Amino acid sequence: MVAKKIVPILIAVNKPYGVLSQFSGEPPEATLRAYVPVPNVYPAGRLDKESEGLLLLTDYGPWQARISDPRFKWPKTYWVQVEGEVSDAALAQLRHGVRLKDGVTLPAHAVRIVPPDLWPRVPPVRFRKSVPTSWIALTLREGRNRQVRRMTAAVGFPTLRLVRIAIGPYDLRNLRLQPGEWRIVKRGAVGSRL
């Protein structure tokens, strides 16, 4: 009998808004199953249901651990639309670390950006004529539950839209994936590194 050769894969998917970062769920919950028809792959990290953007999936445990374990410090970059005109003081707080209920965050890279050219969100972000919005790019090297949302709220600018644009070397701008689209971005061998 010849042993089947295992070839691990890494998949990038642009997770749409409202989709769970998992393959199982009770209807009417939308899951990755509707978008990625590849068996035996699992998310390396998560994005909450209300967040959009890059999610990496793999069928190889060591790659999953390397991507999602904060010890390896893969940077994750988010484009965040916040309520209000984000202040220099708020950006400075994000850069130095923000006190949350579960402790102070690590310093983040935080900059104000022009509104990015993104796909329309379905449903759209609520619009209030009397309240302006602004965008920031935020890069983290840790991954607490709903961390970006909690950080922006803690500095006085609640998140309206959250799009993860990059994880380590993988970037949606280069991958050119629309919401719900996916692509294999790496094939390897057992024991190979990312």
PyMOL CGO cylinders between C-alpha atoms (Angstrom):
from pymol import cmd
from pymol.cgo import CYLINDER

trace = [
    CYLINDER, 0.00, 0.00, 0.00, 1.35, 3.41, -0.99, 0.3, 1, 1, 1, 1, 1, 1,
    CYLINDER, 1.35, 3.41, -0.99, 0.93, 6.17, 1.59, 0.3, 1, 1, 1, 1, 1, 1,
    CYLINDER, 0.93, 6.17, 1.59, -0.91, 9.23, 0.35, 0.3, 1, 1, 1, 1, 1, 1,
    CYLINDER, -0.91, 9.23, 0.35, 1.36, 12.26, 0.23, 0.3, 1, 1, 1, 1, 1, 1,
    CYLINDER, 1.36, 12.26, 0.23, 0.01, 15.16, 2.28, 0.3, 1, 1, 1, 1, 1, 1,
    CYLINDER, 0.01, 15.16, 2.28, 0.32, 18.58, 0.67, 0.3, 1, 1, 1, 1, 1, 1,
    CYLINDER, 0.32, 18.58, 0.67, -0.82, 21.34, 3.04, 0.3, 1, 1, 1, 1, 1, 1,
    CYLINDER, -0.82, 21.34, 3.04, -2.58, 24.35, 1.56, 0.3, 1, 1, 1, 1, 1, 1,
    CYLINDER, -2.58, 24.35, 1.56, -3.17, 27.92, 2.67, 0.3, 1, 1, 1, 1, 1, 1,
    CYLINDER, -3.17, 27.92, 2.67, -6.26, 29.71, 1.37, 0.3, 1, 1, 1, 1, 1, 1,
    CYLINDER, -6.26, 29.71, 1.37, -7.04, 33.42, 1.46, 0.3, 1, 1, 1, 1, 1, 1,
    CYLINDER, -7.04, 33.42, 1.46, -10.70, 34.41, 1.53, 0.3, 1, 1, 1, 1, 1, 1,
    CYLINDER, -10.70, 34.41, 1.53, -12.31, 37.82, 1.62, 0.3, 1, 1, 1, 1, 1, 1,
    CYLINDER, -12.31, 37.82, 1.62, -14.93, 37.18, 4.31, 0.3, 1, 1, 1, 1, 1, 1,
    CYLINDER, -14.93, 37.18, 4.31, -18.11, 39.16, 3.70, 0.3, 1, 1, 1, 1, 1, 1,
    CYLINDER, -18.11, 39.16, 3.70, -19.93, 41.12, 6.39, 0.3, 1, 1, 1, 1, 1, 1,
    CYLINDER, -19.93, 41.12, 6.39, -22.42, 38.97, 8.32, 0.3, 1, 1, 1, 1, 1, 1,
    CYLINDER, -22.42, 38.97, 8.32, -20.61, 35.65, 7.75, 0.3, 1, 1, 1, 1, 1, 1,
    CYLINDER, -20.61, 35.65, 7.75, -19.30, 33.56, 10.65, 0.3, 1, 1, 1, 1, 1, 1,
    CYLINDER, -19.30, 33.56, 10.65, -15.60, 32.59, 10.57, 0.3, 1, 1, 1, 1, 1, 1,
    CYLINDER, -15.60, 32.59, 10.57, -16.48, 28.90, 10.70, 0.3, 1, 1, 1, 1, 1, 1,
    CYLINDER, -16.48, 28.90, 10.70, -17.95, 26.19, 8.50, 0.3, 1, 1, 1, 1, 1, 1,
    CYLINDER, -17.95, 26.19, 8.50, -20.81, 25.09, 10.74, 0.3, 1, 1, 1, 1, 1, 1,
    CYLINDER, -20.81, 25.09, 10.74, -23.76, 27.01, 12.08, 0.3, 1, 1, 1, 1, 1, 1,
    CYLINDER, -23.76, 27.01, 12.08, -27.50, 26.92, 12.48, 0.3, 1, 1, 1, 1, 1, 1,
    CYLINDER, -27.50, 26.92, 12.48, -29.62, 28.44, 9.71, 0.3, 1, 1, 1, 1, 1, 1,
    CYLINDER, -29.62, 28.44, 9.71, -30.11, 31.27, 8.98, 0.3, 1, 1, 1, 1, 1, 1,
    CYLINDER, -30.11, 31.27, 8.98, -26.49, 31.99, 10.03, 0.3, 1, 1, 1, 1, 1, 1,
    CYLINDER, -26.49, 31.99, 10.03, -24.18, 32.44, 7.03, 0.3, 1, 1, 1, 1, 1, 1,
    CYLINDER, -24.18, 32.44, 7.03, -20.91, 30.50, 7.30, 0.3, 1, 1, 1, 1, 1, 1,
    CYLINDER, -20.91, 30.50, 7.30, -17.76, 29.99, 5.24, 0.3, 1, 1, 1, 1, 1, 1,
    CYLINDER, -17.76, 29.99, 5.24, -19.32, 26.78, 3.87, 0.3, 1, 1, 1, 1, 1, 1,
    CYLINDER, -19.32, 26.78, 3.87, -21.32, 28.90, 1.39, 0.3, 1, 1, 1, 1, 1, 1,
    CYLINDER, -21.32, 28.90, 1.39, -18.12, 30.45, -0.01, 0.3, 1, 1, 1, 1, 1, 1,
    CYLINDER, -18.12, 30.45, -0.01, -15.21, 28.00, 0.29, 0.3, 1, 1, 1, 1, 1, 1,
    CYLINDER, -15.21, 28.00, 0.29, -16.00, 24.49, -1.03, 0.3, 1, 1, 1, 1, 1, 1,
    CYLINDER, -16.00, 24.49, -1.03, -12.69, 23.01, 0.14, 0.3, 1, 1, 1, 1, 1, 1,
    CYLINDER, -12.69, 23.01, 0.14, -12.89, 20.18, 2.70, 0.3, 1, 1, 1, 1, 1, 1,
    CYLINDER, -12.89, 20.18, 2.70, -10.87, 20.00, 5.91, 0.3, 1, 1, 1, 1, 1, 1,
    CYLINDER, -10.87, 20.00, 5.91, -9.63, 23.60, 6.06, 0.3, 1, 1, 1, 1, 1, 1,
    CYLINDER, -9.63, 23.60, 6.06, -10.06, 25.75, 9.15, 0.3, 1, 1, 1, 1, 1, 1,
    CYLINDER, -10.06, 25.75, 9.15, -9.53, 29.43, 9.96, 0.3, 1, 1, 1, 1, 1, 1,
    CYLINDER, -9.53, 29.43, 9.96, -6.13, 30.51, 11.26, 0.3, 1, 1, 1, 1, 1, 1,
    CYLINDER, -6.13, 30.51, 11.26, -7.56, 33.20, 13.52, 0.3, 1, 1, 1, 1, 1, 1,
    CYLINDER, -7.56, 33.20, 13.52, -11.00, 34.74, 13.38, 0.3, 1, 1, 1, 1, 1, 1,
    CYLINDER, -11.00, 34.74, 13.38, -12.97, 37.74, 12.26, 0.3, 1, 1, 1, 1, 1, 1,
    CYLINDER, -12.97, 37.74, 12.26, -16.22, 38.48, 14.05, 0.3, 1, 1, 1, 1, 1, 1,
    CYLINDER, -16.22, 38.48, 14.05, -19.50, 38.33, 12.14, 0.3, 1, 1, 1, 1, 1, 1,
    CYLINDER, -19.50, 38.33, 12.14, -19.68, 42.14, 11.77, 0.3, 1, 1, 1, 1, 1, 1,
    CYLINDER, -19.68, 42.14, 11.77, -16.15, 42.40, 10.36, 0.3, 1, 1, 1, 1, 1, 1,
    CYLINDER, -16.15, 42.40, 10.36, -15.03, 41.90, 6.78, 0.3, 1, 1, 1, 1, 1, 1,
    CYLINDER, -15.03, 41.90, 6.78, -11.86, 41.13, 4.95, 0.3, 1, 1, 1, 1, 1, 1,
    CYLINDER, -11.86, 41.13, 4.95, -8.91, 38.79, 4.86, 0.3, 1, 1, 1, 1, 1, 1,
    CYLINDER, -8.91, 38.79, 4.86, -9.16, 35.43, 6.57, 0.3, 1, 1, 1, 1, 1, 1,
    CYLINDER, -9.16, 35.43, 6.57, -6.59, 32.67, 6.11, 0.3, 1, 1, 1, 1, 1, 1,
    CYLINDER, -6.59, 32.67, 6.11, -7.65, 29.02, 6.09, 0.3, 1, 1, 1, 1, 1, 1,
    CYLINDER, -7.65, 29.02, 6.09, -5.44, 25.94, 6.20, 0.3, 1, 1, 1, 1, 1, 1,
    CYLINDER, -5.44, 25.94, 6.20, -5.60, 22.19, 6.57, 0.3, 1, 1, 1, 1, 1, 1,
    CYLINDER, -5.60, 22.19, 6.57, -2.23, 22.10, 8.35, 0.3, 1, 1, 1, 1, 1, 1,
    CYLINDER, -2.23, 22.10, 8.35, -2.11, 22.60, 12.13, 0.3, 1, 1, 1, 1, 1, 1,
    CYLINDER, -2.11, 22.60, 12.13, 1.47, 23.99, 12.35, 0.3, 1, 1, 1, 1, 1, 1,
    CYLINDER, 1.47, 23.99, 12.35, 0.60, 26.72, 9.82, 0.3, 1, 1, 1, 1, 1, 1,
    CYLINDER, 0.60, 26.72, 9.82, -2.61, 27.50, 11.66, 0.3, 1, 1, 1, 1, 1, 1,
    CYLINDER, -2.61, 27.50, 11.66, -0.68, 27.87, 14.93, 0.3, 1, 1, 1, 1, 1, 1,
    CYLINDER, -0.68, 27.87, 14.93, 2.05, 30.00, 13.34, 0.3, 1, 1, 1, 1, 1, 1,
    CYLINDER, 2.05, 30.00, 13.34, -0.47, 32.46, 11.88, 0.3, 1, 1, 1, 1, 1, 1,
    CYLINDER, -0.47, 32.46, 11.88, -2.80, 32.75, 14.86, 0.3, 1, 1, 1, 1, 1, 1,
    CYLINDER, -2.80, 32.75, 14.86, -0.48, 32.46, 17.87, 0.3, 1, 1, 1, 1, 1, 1,
    CYLINDER, -0.48, 32.46, 17.87, 0.51, 35.92, 19.18, 0.3, 1, 1, 1, 1, 1, 1,
    CYLINDER, 0.51, 35.92, 19.18, 3.99, 34.56, 20.07, 0.3, 1, 1, 1, 1, 1, 1,
    CYLINDER, 3.99, 34.56, 20.07, 4.85, 34.66, 16.36, 0.3, 1, 1, 1, 1, 1, 1,
    CYLINDER, 4.85, 34.66, 16.36, 3.58, 38.25, 16.09, 0.3, 1, 1, 1, 1, 1, 1,
    CYLINDER, 3.58, 38.25, 16.09, 2.23, 38.19, 12.54, 0.3, 1, 1, 1, 1, 1, 1,
    CYLINDER, 2.23, 38.19, 12.54, 1.00, 41.77, 12.04, 0.3, 1, 1, 1, 1, 1, 1,
    CYLINDER, 1.00, 41.77, 12.04, -2.65, 42.20, 11.13, 0.3, 1, 1, 1, 1, 1, 1,
    CYLINDER, -2.65, 42.20, 11.13, -3.72, 45.44, 9.44, 0.3, 1, 1, 1, 1, 1, 1,
    CYLINDER, -3.72, 45.44, 9.44, -7.27, 46.78, 9.59, 0.3, 1, 1, 1, 1, 1, 1,
    CYLINDER, -7.27, 46.78, 9.59, -8.97, 49.68, 7.88, 0.3, 1, 1, 1, 1, 1, 1,
    CYLINDER, -8.97, 49.68, 7.88, -11.42, 51.08, 10.38, 0.3, 1, 1, 1, 1, 1, 1,
    CYLINDER, -11.42, 51.08, 10.38, -14.22, 53.57, 9.78, 0.3, 1, 1, 1, 1, 1, 1,
    CYLINDER, -14.22, 53.57, 9.78, -14.97, 55.33, 13.04, 0.3, 1, 1, 1, 1, 1, 1,
    CYLINDER, -14.97, 55.33, 13.04, -17.67, 57.69, 14.18, 0.3, 1, 1, 1, 1, 1, 1,
    CYLINDER, -17.67, 57.69, 14.18, -16.31, 61.23, 14.39, 0.3, 1, 1, 1, 1, 1, 1,
    CYLINDER, -16.31, 61.23, 14.39, -13.17, 62.95, 13.12, 0.3, 1, 1, 1, 1, 1, 1,
    CYLINDER, -13.17, 62.95, 13.12, -10.41, 60.91, 14.76, 0.3, 1, 1, 1, 1, 1, 1,
    CYLINDER, -10.41, 60.91, 14.76, -8.08, 63.13, 16.77, 0.3, 1, 1, 1, 1, 1, 1,
    CYLINDER, -8.08, 63.13, 16.77, -4.30, 63.16, 16.99, 0.3, 1, 1, 1, 1, 1, 1,
    CYLINDER, -4.30, 63.16, 16.99, -4.66, 62.42, 20.72, 0.3, 1, 1, 1, 1, 1, 1,
    CYLINDER, -4.66, 62.42, 20.72, -6.72, 59.28, 20.01, 0.3, 1, 1, 1, 1, 1, 1,
    CYLINDER, -6.72, 59.28, 20.01, -4.16, 58.09, 17.45, 0.3, 1, 1, 1, 1, 1, 1,
    CYLINDER, -4.16, 58.09, 17.45, -1.38, 58.66, 20.00, 0.3, 1, 1, 1, 1, 1, 1,
    CYLINDER, -1.38, 58.66, 20.00, -3.27, 56.57, 22.56, 0.3, 1, 1, 1, 1, 1, 1,
    CYLINDER, -3.27, 56.57, 22.56, -3.64, 53.73, 20.06, 0.3, 1, 1, 1, 1, 1, 1,
    CYLINDER, -3.64, 53.73, 20.06, 0.10, 53.93, 19.30, 0.3, 1, 1, 1, 1, 1, 1,
    CYLINDER, 0.10, 53.93, 19.30, 1.05, 53.69, 22.98, 0.3, 1, 1, 1, 1, 1, 1,
    CYLINDER, 1.05, 53.69, 22.98, -1.44, 51.04, 24.09, 0.3, 1, 1, 1, 1, 1, 1,
    CYLINDER, -1.44, 51.04, 24.09, -5.00, 51.33, 25.34, 0.3, 1, 1, 1, 1, 1, 1,
    CYLINDER, -5.00, 51.33, 25.34, -6.30, 50.18, 28.71, 0.3, 1, 1, 1, 1, 1, 1,
    CYLINDER, -6.30, 50.18, 28.71, -9.11, 47.64, 28.24, 0.3, 1, 1, 1, 1, 1, 1,
    CYLINDER, -9.11, 47.64, 28.24, -10.91, 45.50, 30.81, 0.3, 1, 1, 1, 1, 1, 1,
    CYLINDER, -10.91, 45.50, 30.81, -8.48, 42.64, 30.11, 0.3, 1, 1, 1, 1, 1, 1,
    CYLINDER, -8.48, 42.64, 30.11, -5.34, 44.82, 30.40, 0.3, 1, 1, 1, 1, 1, 1,
    CYLINDER, -5.34, 44.82, 30.40, -3.34, 47.28, 28.33, 0.3, 1, 1, 1, 1, 1, 1,
    CYLINDER, -3.34, 47.28, 28.33, -2.94, 46.49, 24.64, 0.3, 1, 1, 1, 1, 1, 1,
    CYLINDER, -2.94, 46.49, 24.64, 0.42, 46.37, 22.96, 0.3, 1, 1, 1, 1, 1, 1,
    CYLINDER, 0.42, 46.37, 22.96, 1.32, 49.52, 21.04, 0.3, 1, 1, 1, 1, 1, 1,
    CYLINDER, 1.32, 49.52, 21.04, -0.29, 49.58, 17.58, 0.3, 1, 1, 1, 1, 1, 1,
    CYLINDER, -0.29, 49.58, 17.58, 0.63, 51.34, 14.38, 0.3, 1, 1, 1, 1, 1, 1,
    CYLINDER, 0.63, 51.34, 14.38, -2.22, 53.81, 13.87, 0.3, 1, 1, 1, 1, 1, 1,
    CYLINDER, -2.22, 53.81, 13.87, -2.58, 56.44, 11.14, 0.3, 1, 1, 1, 1, 1, 1,
    CYLINDER, -2.58, 56.44, 11.14, -5.41, 58.48, 9.68, 0.3, 1, 1, 1, 1, 1, 1,
    CYLINDER, -5.41, 58.48, 9.68, -6.16, 57.48, 6.06, 0.3, 1, 1, 1, 1, 1, 1,
    CYLINDER, -6.16, 57.48, 6.06, -8.37, 58.80, 3.29, 0.3, 1, 1, 1, 1, 1, 1,
    CYLINDER, -8.37, 58.80, 3.29, -11.55, 56.78, 2.82, 0.3, 1, 1, 1, 1, 1, 1,
    CYLINDER, -11.55, 56.78, 2.82, -10.38, 53.64, 0.99, 0.3, 1, 1, 1, 1, 1, 1,
    CYLINDER, -10.38, 53.64, 0.99, -11.84, 52.43, -2.28, 0.3, 1, 1, 1, 1, 1, 1,
    CYLINDER, -11.84, 52.43, -2.28, -13.72, 49.39, -0.96, 0.3, 1, 1, 1, 1, 1, 1,
    CYLINDER, -13.72, 49.39, -0.96, -16.61, 47.29, -2.15, 0.3, 1, 1, 1, 1, 1, 1,
    CYLINDER, -16.61, 47.29, -2.15, -20.02, 48.41, -0.85, 0.3, 1, 1, 1, 1, 1, 1,
    CYLINDER, -20.02, 48.41, -0.85, -20.98, 46.82, 2.43, 0.3, 1, 1, 1, 1, 1, 1,
    CYLINDER, -20.98, 46.82, 2.43, -24.28, 44.94, 2.56, 0.3, 1, 1, 1, 1, 1, 1,
    CYLINDER, -24.28, 44.94, 2.56, -26.09, 46.26, 4.53, 0.3, 1, 1, 1, 1, 1, 1,
    CYLINDER, -26.09, 46.26, 4.53, -24.53, 49.72, 4.29, 0.3, 1, 1, 1, 1, 1, 1,
    CYLINDER, -24.53, 49.72, 4.29, -23.05, 51.49, 7.29, 0.3, 1, 1, 1, 1, 1, 1,
    CYLINDER, -23.05, 51.49, 7.29, -25.63, 53.75, 8.90, 0.3, 1, 1, 1, 1, 1, 1,
    CYLINDER, -25.63, 53.75, 8.90, -25.32, 57.35, 7.75, 0.3, 1, 1, 1, 1, 1, 1,
    CYLINDER, -25.32, 57.35, 7.75, -26.01, 60.32, 10.00, 0.3, 1, 1, 1, 1, 1, 1,
    CYLINDER, -26.01, 60.32, 10.00, -25.73, 63.72, 8.37, 0.3, 1, 1, 1, 1, 1, 1,
    CYLINDER, -25.73, 63.72, 8.37, -24.84, 65.42, 11.67, 0.3, 1, 1, 1, 1, 1, 1,
    CYLINDER, -24.84, 65.42, 11.67, -22.03, 62.99, 12.64, 0.3, 1, 1, 1, 1, 1, 1,
    CYLINDER, -22.03, 62.99, 12.64, -18.91, 62.83, 10.47, 0.3, 1, 1, 1, 1, 1, 1,
    CYLINDER, -18.91, 62.83, 10.47, -16.84, 59.68, 10.07, 0.3, 1, 1, 1, 1, 1, 1,
    CYLINDER, -16.84, 59.68, 10.07, -13.15, 59.08, 9.46, 0.3, 1, 1, 1, 1, 1, 1,
    CYLINDER, -13.15, 59.08, 9.46, -10.85, 56.18, 8.63, 0.3, 1, 1, 1, 1, 1, 1,
    CYLINDER, -10.85, 56.18, 8.63, -7.74, 54.84, 10.30, 0.3, 1, 1, 1, 1, 1, 1,
    CYLINDER, -7.74, 54.84, 10.30, -5.30, 52.07, 9.42, 0.3, 1, 1, 1, 1, 1, 1,
    CYLINDER, -5.30, 52.07, 9.42, -4.49, 50.06, 12.53, 0.3, 1, 1, 1, 1, 1, 1,
    CYLINDER, -4.49, 50.06, 12.53, -1.83, 47.33, 12.69, 0.3, 1, 1, 1, 1, 1, 1,
    CYLINDER, -1.83, 47.33, 12.69, -1.79, 44.98, 15.67, 0.3, 1, 1, 1, 1, 1, 1,
    CYLINDER, -1.79, 44.98, 15.67, 0.53, 42.19, 16.77, 0.3, 1, 1, 1, 1, 1, 1,
    CYLINDER, 0.53, 42.19, 16.77, -1.89, 40.59, 19.20, 0.3, 1, 1, 1, 1, 1, 1,
    CYLINDER, -1.89, 40.59, 19.20, -5.38, 39.22, 18.81, 0.3, 1, 1, 1, 1, 1, 1,
    CYLINDER, -5.38, 39.22, 18.81, -7.80, 39.75, 21.67, 0.3, 1, 1, 1, 1, 1, 1,
    CYLINDER, -7.80, 39.75, 21.67, -11.51, 39.22, 21.21, 0.3, 1, 1, 1, 1, 1, 1,
    CYLINDER, -11.51, 39.22, 21.21, -13.05, 42.20, 19.33, 0.3, 1, 1, 1, 1, 1, 1,
    CYLINDER, -13.05, 42.20, 19.33, -9.87, 44.13, 20.11, 0.3, 1, 1, 1, 1, 1, 1,
    CYLINDER, -9.87, 44.13, 20.11, -10.03, 46.76, 17.37, 0.3, 1, 1, 1, 1, 1, 1,
    CYLINDER, -10.03, 46.76, 17.37, -13.61, 47.67, 18.23, 0.3, 1, 1, 1, 1, 1, 1,
    CYLINDER, -13.61, 47.67, 18.23, -12.80, 47.88, 21.93, 0.3, 1, 1, 1, 1, 1, 1,
    CYLINDER, -12.80, 47.88, 21.93, -9.68, 49.99, 21.30, 0.3, 1, 1, 1, 1, 1, 1,
    CYLINDER, -9.68, 49.99, 21.30, -11.40, 52.59, 19.12, 0.3, 1, 1, 1, 1, 1, 1,
    CYLINDER, -11.40, 52.59, 19.12, -14.31, 52.82, 21.56, 0.3, 1, 1, 1, 1, 1, 1,
    CYLINDER, -14.31, 52.82, 21.56, -11.88, 53.26, 24.47, 0.3, 1, 1, 1, 1, 1, 1,
    CYLINDER, -11.88, 53.26, 24.47, -10.34, 56.31, 22.78, 0.3, 1, 1, 1, 1, 1, 1,
    CYLINDER, -10.34, 56.31, 22.78, -13.77, 57.80, 22.03, 0.3, 1, 1, 1, 1, 1, 1,
    CYLINDER, -13.77, 57.80, 22.03, -14.31, 56.78, 18.40, 0.3, 1, 1, 1, 1, 1, 1,
    CYLINDER, -14.31, 56.78, 18.40, -16.67, 53.80, 18.01, 0.3, 1, 1, 1, 1, 1, 1,
    CYLINDER, -16.67, 53.80, 18.01, -16.08, 51.51, 15.03, 0.3, 1, 1, 1, 1, 1, 1,
    CYLINDER, -16.08, 51.51, 15.03, -18.66, 51.65, 12.24, 0.3, 1, 1, 1, 1, 1, 1,
    CYLINDER, -18.66, 51.65, 12.24, -16.92, 49.42, 9.69, 0.3, 1, 1, 1, 1, 1, 1,
    CYLINDER, -16.92, 49.42, 9.69, -13.97, 47.07, 10.15, 0.3, 1, 1, 1, 1, 1, 1,
    CYLINDER, -13.97, 47.07, 10.15, -12.05, 45.50, 7.25, 0.3, 1, 1, 1, 1, 1, 1,
    CYLINDER, -12.05, 45.50, 7.25, -8.94, 43.37, 7.79, 0.3, 1, 1, 1, 1, 1, 1,
    CYLINDER, -8.94, 43.37, 7.79, -6.74, 44.16, 4.83, 0.3, 1, 1, 1, 1, 1, 1,
    CYLINDER, -6.74, 44.16, 4.83, -3.57, 42.16, 5.64, 0.3, 1, 1, 1, 1, 1, 1,
    CYLINDER, -3.57, 42.16, 5.64, -2.18, 39.31, 7.71, 0.3, 1, 1, 1, 1, 1, 1,
    CYLINDER, -2.18, 39.31, 7.71, 1.61, 39.12, 7.65, 0.3, 1, 1, 1, 1, 1, 1,
    CYLINDER, 1.61, 39.12, 7.65, 2.71, 38.97, 3.99, 0.3, 1, 1, 1, 1, 1, 1,
    CYLINDER, 2.71, 38.97, 3.99, -0.82, 38.31, 2.67, 0.3, 1, 1, 1, 1, 1, 1,
    CYLINDER, -0.82, 38.31, 2.67, -2.64, 41.46, 1.57, 0.3, 1, 1, 1, 1, 1, 1,
    CYLINDER, -2.64, 41.46, 1.57, -6.08, 41.87, -0.04, 0.3, 1, 1, 1, 1, 1, 1,
    CYLINDER, -6.08, 41.87, -0.04, -4.75, 44.72, -2.18, 0.3, 1, 1, 1, 1, 1, 1,
    CYLINDER, -4.75, 44.72, -2.18, -2.40, 42.26, -3.93, 0.3, 1, 1, 1, 1, 1, 1,
    CYLINDER, -2.40, 42.26, -3.93, -4.80, 39.29, -3.87, 0.3, 1, 1, 1, 1, 1, 1,
    CYLINDER, -4.80, 39.29, -3.87, -7.64, 41.33, -5.44, 0.3, 1, 1, 1, 1, 1, 1,
    CYLINDER, -7.64, 41.33, -5.44, -10.37, 39.20, -3.88, 0.3, 1, 1, 1, 1, 1, 1,
    CYLINDER, -10.37, 39.20, -3.88, -13.91, 40.53, -3.79, 0.3, 1, 1, 1, 1, 1, 1,
    CYLINDER, -13.91, 40.53, -3.79, -16.17, 39.60, -0.85, 0.3, 1, 1, 1, 1, 1, 1,
    CYLINDER, -16.17, 39.60, -0.85, -16.78, 35.84, -0.88, 0.3, 1, 1, 1, 1, 1, 1,
    CYLINDER, -16.78, 35.84, -0.88, -13.90, 35.09, -3.27, 0.3, 1, 1, 1, 1, 1, 1,
    CYLINDER, -13.90, 35.09, -3.27, -11.02, 32.81, -2.28, 0.3, 1, 1, 1, 1, 1, 1,
    CYLINDER, -11.02, 32.81, -2.28, -7.72, 31.55, -3.66, 0.3, 1, 1, 1, 1, 1, 1,
    CYLINDER, -7.72, 31.55, -3.66, -5.03, 29.05, -2.68, 0.3, 1, 1, 1, 1, 1, 1,
    CYLINDER, -5.03, 29.05, -2.68, -2.00, 31.23, -1.85, 0.3, 1, 1, 1, 1, 1, 1,
    CYLINDER, -2.00, 31.23, -1.85, 0.47, 28.53, -0.76, 0.3, 1, 1, 1, 1, 1, 1,
    CYLINDER, 0.47, 28.53, -0.76, 1.05, 24.82, -1.15, 0.3, 1, 1, 1, 1, 1, 1,
    CYLINDER, 1.05, 24.82, -1.15, 3.74, 23.16, 0.89, 0.3, 1, 1, 1, 1, 1, 1,
    CYLINDER, 3.74, 23.16, 0.89, 4.95, 19.90, 2.31, 0.3, 1, 1, 1, 1, 1, 1,
    CYLINDER, 4.95, 19.90, 2.31, 4.52, 18.53, 5.80, 0.3, 1, 1, 1, 1, 1, 1,
    CYLINDER, 4.52, 18.53, 5.80, 7.19, 20.20, 7.90, 0.3, 1, 1, 1, 1, 1, 1,
    CYLINDER, 7.19, 20.20, 7.90, 7.49, 23.22, 5.60, 0.3, 1, 1, 1, 1, 1, 1,
    CYLINDER, 7.49, 23.22, 5.60, 7.36, 26.70, 7.08, 0.3, 1, 1, 1, 1, 1, 1,
    CYLINDER, 7.36, 26.70, 7.08, 5.24, 29.62, 6.04, 0.3, 1, 1, 1, 1, 1, 1,
]
cmd.load_cgo(trace, "trace")
